[in-house]
Amino acid sequence: MIIVAKFIQNQNLLCNQVRPYLKNAIQRNYVAAVKPSRIQLKCSAFSKCLKSFQPLTRFVTTAAEVPTIQQSKWIGRWLGTCAGMCFGAVVIGGLTRLTESGLSMVEWSAFGERPPMSREDWEIEFEKYKQFPEYKQLKKGISLEEFKFIWHMEYGHRMWGRLIGAMFVIPAAIFWKRGYFNSALKKRVLIYGTLIGCQGLLGWYMVKSGLEDRFHGEADVPRVSQYRLASHLGSAFVLYSLFLWTSLHHLVPAKVMEVSKGAIKFKRLVHFSKGMVFLTAISGAFVAGLDAGLVYNSYPLMAGRFLPQDWLALTPKIRNFTENPSTVQFDHRTLGHFTVLLLSSVWLLSRRIVLPPRARYAANALAAMAWMQASLGIATLLFYVPTPLASSHQAGSLVLLSTALWLSHELKNMKYIPK
């Protein structure tokens, strides 16, 4: 009370002392989340001094940097569209691989690629393809019409990637110029744009591995490196996740919740679940890269055994986990089993704690999608990897990751209240 009385007596001096501090705080990116309207002060002059420096927020520094609700919605829709297009790129890329079309375009140009316009142009393009291992060892004798199909598949995938770039860069430039972005979002936009460019370069780096003259053994099959394929798919998943997460932040902001310690543990389990979904999807990229889905087409055992007989056939033994098709399929099965059990546990635990409606819907969707994805994987295996099922299984992995991200987003503002 003595301090408050002293405050009131020296209100003019105090305002002069606080004013420079507030100006300095406003210039920083991170300041305390305090709303003057909530502070009950007997000193009206001091309260007026504080109000003159609104708003003070955690991540936004000045009123000019605070996106309006309408601006925030536009940003969310834009990034949501980018996320949807990334989803489409993953599906198209999977179909390109399943139809063995990825090595049909033997050259790469950032902006100069266009389809052949005449039969003579097609013949020239076909002759280029004939100089590389895939034609010589796998597709020798295919017709020009068959070549056109696989060429258009790869061309469509590349053009879709460029369309994502345009869809990102053009609105980003407009929003940036109009002042829609605060300082934190500007940094994110620059990072996202860099990742899009790197993803395009990584795609060509992957394709290039299948065009190299390194397939000389009888068992060698011209294909892209499974390591580069996993990197390309993984970076697409990361980019999609970033787009989706930021879009959710702007379109459906998570509510602040005061919860018990048990709910915080549940939140950590959900974070771990996201990582497991991602890891299982990346292991699937190794299965695709090695055609490991065609090695053992039985379930739940592998040719009557829990472990395949040749699971440690390569030396050094560590190579088996990324280069032995039998071991790679076993790894993917095992990770899939563990992920389904983990996500089922997440659902069971969600029934024991108080969650807001959206978070509960997300938990239900996560469990349902986990079992659906497992069923798609088993069906793909038993039917010898038909293209529709295999493509659905790959798309399902991204849907599963999306539901995990949705649940995690709904829980991100949980605050622990000690008892």
N, C-alpha and C positions, 0 to 999 in steps of 0.2 A: 504494500500500500504506500510505503514511503517513496518507492521508486516511481509509482504511478503519479503521485502528487508532484514529485520533482519533474516528471515528464510534462505535466500540465503547466507548471510554472515556467518551464523553459521551452514552450512549444515552438516559438519562432526560431530559436537557436537550433532546436532539434530538426526542424524542417530543412534548414540550410545545410545541416550535416548529412541528412539522409538523402537529399536530392542528388548529390554527385554519385553516391553509392548506387542509387536506383538507375541512374543513367548508365553507369558501367555495367550493371547487371542486365539491363535490357539489351546491351550490345553483345552479350554472350549467348551461346546456343542453349545452354542448360542453366536454368534458374529455378528457384523454388516455385512450386505450384501453389500460389496464394491468390485468392480472389479478395480484393478489398471489401467487397460487399458483405463478406462473411465475418469480417473482423469488427467486433463490437468495441469501439473506442469512445471514451468520454471526451477525448480531445477532438473536437470537430475540425479544428485547423489541421491537425496531423492527418486525420482521415481524408480531408480534402487534398492534402499533399500527395497521399498515396494514390488516390483515384486519378490524379492527373497523369499517372504513368501506366495506366492500364493499356493492354492486358499483360499479366505476368503468367506465363505458362511454362510447362516443363520442357517442351521441345521447340516452341515458337517464340520468337524474340520480340517482334513488334507487330502492331496491328496490320501493317502492310504485308507482313509475312504470313498472316493467318489466313489459310484458304477458307472462303465462305463455304457454307454447306453445299451450295450448287457447284462451286468449283471442285470441292472434294468428290462429289458424285461423278463429275466428268472425268476426273483423274482415275477414279475407281473403275468406271466403265471402260476407259481406254486401256488400262492395265489388264482388266478382265478379258478384253478382246485379244490382247497380246498373249495372255495365258491360253485362251482357246485356240489361237493359231499355233502356239507351241504344241498343244495337244495334237492338233491335226498334223503337224510336221512329224511327230513321233509315229503316228499311225501310217502316214504315207511312207516314211522311212522304213517301217517294218514291212510294209507290202513290197517295197522296192527290194528289200533283202530276200523276202520269201519267194519272189518271182525271179530271183537271181538276175536282177537288172542293174545293180549298182556299179558294175564295171563296164557298162556299155559306152559311157562317155569317157574318153581317154585323155581329154584336155580340160583345163579349168581356166576360167577368166572371171574376174570379179564382176564385170559389167558387160562384156562383149559376147556372151553366149546367146545364140539364136538358133532355132530349128532350121534344118536344110529346107530350101524352098522348091527345089526341083529334083527330078530323079537323078540327074547328074550329081547334085550336091549330096544326095543320099548315098550314092555309090562311093563317093569320095570318103564320106564318113564311115561307111561300112569297111572300106579298105584299111582305114586307120585301126578299126577294131580288130581286124584280122591279124594284125601284127603282135597282138598281146596274148599272154598265156591262156586266158579263159576261152578264147575262140579255138586256139590250137589244141587244147586238151579236153575241153568240155562241150563246146558248141560248134565244132567244125561241121560245116555243111548246112547250117541254118539258112533260111531264106531271107531275102531283104525285108519281107513283111514281118517276119519274126523279129528281126533286128530292130525294125521301127518300133515295135511294141516295147521292148526292153529299154530302148533309147528314150522313148517318151516317158516311161516310168521314172527314170533317173532325172530327166529334164524337169519333170513336174515337181520332183522333190527339191531340186535346186531352186527352181523359180518360187516355190512356196517359201523357202528360207529367205529369199530376197524380199518377198512380199512382207514377211514378218519385220524385216529391217525397215522397210518403208513405213509400215504401220506404226512402228515405234518412233522413228526419227521425226517424221513430219508432225504428228501431234505434239511430241516432246518440244520441238522448236516453237510451236505456236503457244503452248502453255507456258514455256519458259519466258517468252517475250511478253506475255500478258501478266506475268508475275504470279502464276498459280502455285509455283513451287517455293517452299521454304528452304533454308540452307541444307537441312538434312535430306530432303527429297531431291534436291539438286545433285547431291553426292550419289544417291542411289541411282538416279537416272543416268549419270555418267558411267557408273559401274555396269548397269544393265546394258547400255549401248556397247560397252567394251566387250561384254560377254557374248553379245550377238555376233560381233565381228569375229571374235575368237572361235565361236562355234562354226562359222562358215569355213574358216581356215582349217579347223580340226577335221571337218568333213572331208575336205580334199586330201588332207594328210592320211586319213583312213583309207580313202579310195586308192591313193597312190600305192599303199602297201599291197594291194591286190593286182597292181599292174607291173610290179617288179619281176624281173626274170630270176625267180628263186624257187620255182616249182619244178624240180628235176627228178625226184623220186617217183616210183610207181604209185605209191600211196599218197603223193602230194596232190592236193586239190587247190587250184587257184581260188583264193578267197582273201578277203581283207584280214588284217591282223585282229585277233579277238581282243587284244589289249586296246587297240585304237578304237574298235567298235564299242567296247565298254566305256571308254573315255568319252566318245561322241554321244552315246546314249545318256551317260551320267551327267554330262554338262547340260544336255537338253532338259533332264529332270530338274537340275538345280535352277536353271533359268525359268522353267515353268513354275517351280515352287516360289521363287522370288516374286514373279508377276502375280501369282494367285494370292500370296500372303499380303502383299501391299494393296491389292485390289480389295480384299476382305476388310483390311484396316479402314479403307475409305468408304466402302459401301455398307458394311454391317459392323460398326465398331463394337468391340467386346465391352461388356459391362464390368464395372469394378465390383468384385465380390469379396466379402469378408468371410473367411472359411476357417475350418479347423486344420490341425496339423495333418490329419489323415487325408484331407483333400489335396494338400500340397504334395504329398507322396503320390497321389493319383496323377497329379499334373506331371510329375517327373516321369512316371511310368508311360504316360502318353508321349512325352518327348522321346523316350527310348524306343517306343513303338514306331515312331516316324523313321528313326534310324534303321530299324530292322526292315521295314518295308522297302526303304531305299537300297539297302544292302542286298536283299533278296532279288530286287529288280536288276541290279548290276550283275549278280550271279547268273541271271537269265540271259544277259547279254553274252556272257561267255558260252552258255549253252547254244545260243544262236550262232555265234561266231565259229564254233567247232562242229555244228550240226549234231550236237550231243543228244538232241531229242530223238534221234533215229537209232541210238545205240541199244537201249533197253526199253522196249515198248510193253512193259508189264507193270502192274501195280497191285499191291504195295511192295512186293519183292522185285528184285532185279535178277531175272533168270533164275528164280527160286532161291536167291540168296539175299541177305540183308545188305551185305557189302559186295560189290562186283568183284569178281575174281582177279581182274587186272587193275585194280584201283591204285596200286603202287608200282606200275610197270616201268615208269620212267625214272631215270636218275639224272641229277639228284632228286630226291623224293618230293621236294617242294614244288617241282615243276608239274607234278600230277594235278595239283589243285587249280591250275590255270591252263594246262595244255593236254591233259588226258581226258578225252570225251567221257569215259566212264566215271571218273572221279568228279568231273565238273557236273554231270547230271546228278550224281549222288549228293554233291554239295547243295545244288539247287533244291532238290527234294527235301533235304534236311532243314535248310533255312526256311523253306515254305511251311513245313510242319511246325517249326518253332514259332514262326510269325503268326500262323493261324491260332495256335494255343495262346500266344501272348495277347493277341487282339481279342480273343474270347475272354481272357482274364480281365482285360480292360473293361469289357462290357459288363461282366459280373460285378466288378468293383464299382462301376458307375451306378449300379442299382442300390448301393449301400450308402451313398452320400447324396447330399442335396445339390442338384445342378439346375441351372436355368434351363428353360425349355429348349433353346437352340442347341445347347451343349448336349442335352439328353438325346435329341434327334441325331446329332452327329455321332454319338456313341453307338446308337442303334444301327445307323447306316454303316459305320466302320465294321461292326461285327458281321452284318449281313454281307457286305462286300468282301470281307475276308474269306468267308466260306464259298461265295460265288466264284471268286478268283481261284481258289483251290480246286473247285470242281472243273473250271475251264482248263486248268493246267493238267489235271488227270485225264480229261477227255482228249486234250491235244496229244498227250503221250500215247494213249491207247489206240487212237485212230491214225497214228503215224504222221502227225504234224500236218494236217490239212490246212491250207492257207486261211480259210475263214476262222477256224478255231484258234490257230496260232496268232492271227492278227487281233482277235478278240482278247486273247490272253495277255498280249502285250499292252493293249489299250486298258485292260482291266487293272494292270499294275499301276497305271497312272491315275485311274479313278480311285483305287485304294489309297494311294498317297494323298490324293486330294481330300478324301474324307478324314484322314489322319491330320492333315494340315488344318482342316476346318475345325476339328475338335480341339486341337492345340490352340488355335486362334481364340476360340470361345473361352478358353481357360487362362489366357495369358495375363489377365488383370486380377487374378486371385491374390488376395492379401491375407497372410496368416495373422490371426488374432490370438495371442497367448491367453490361456485361461488363468 
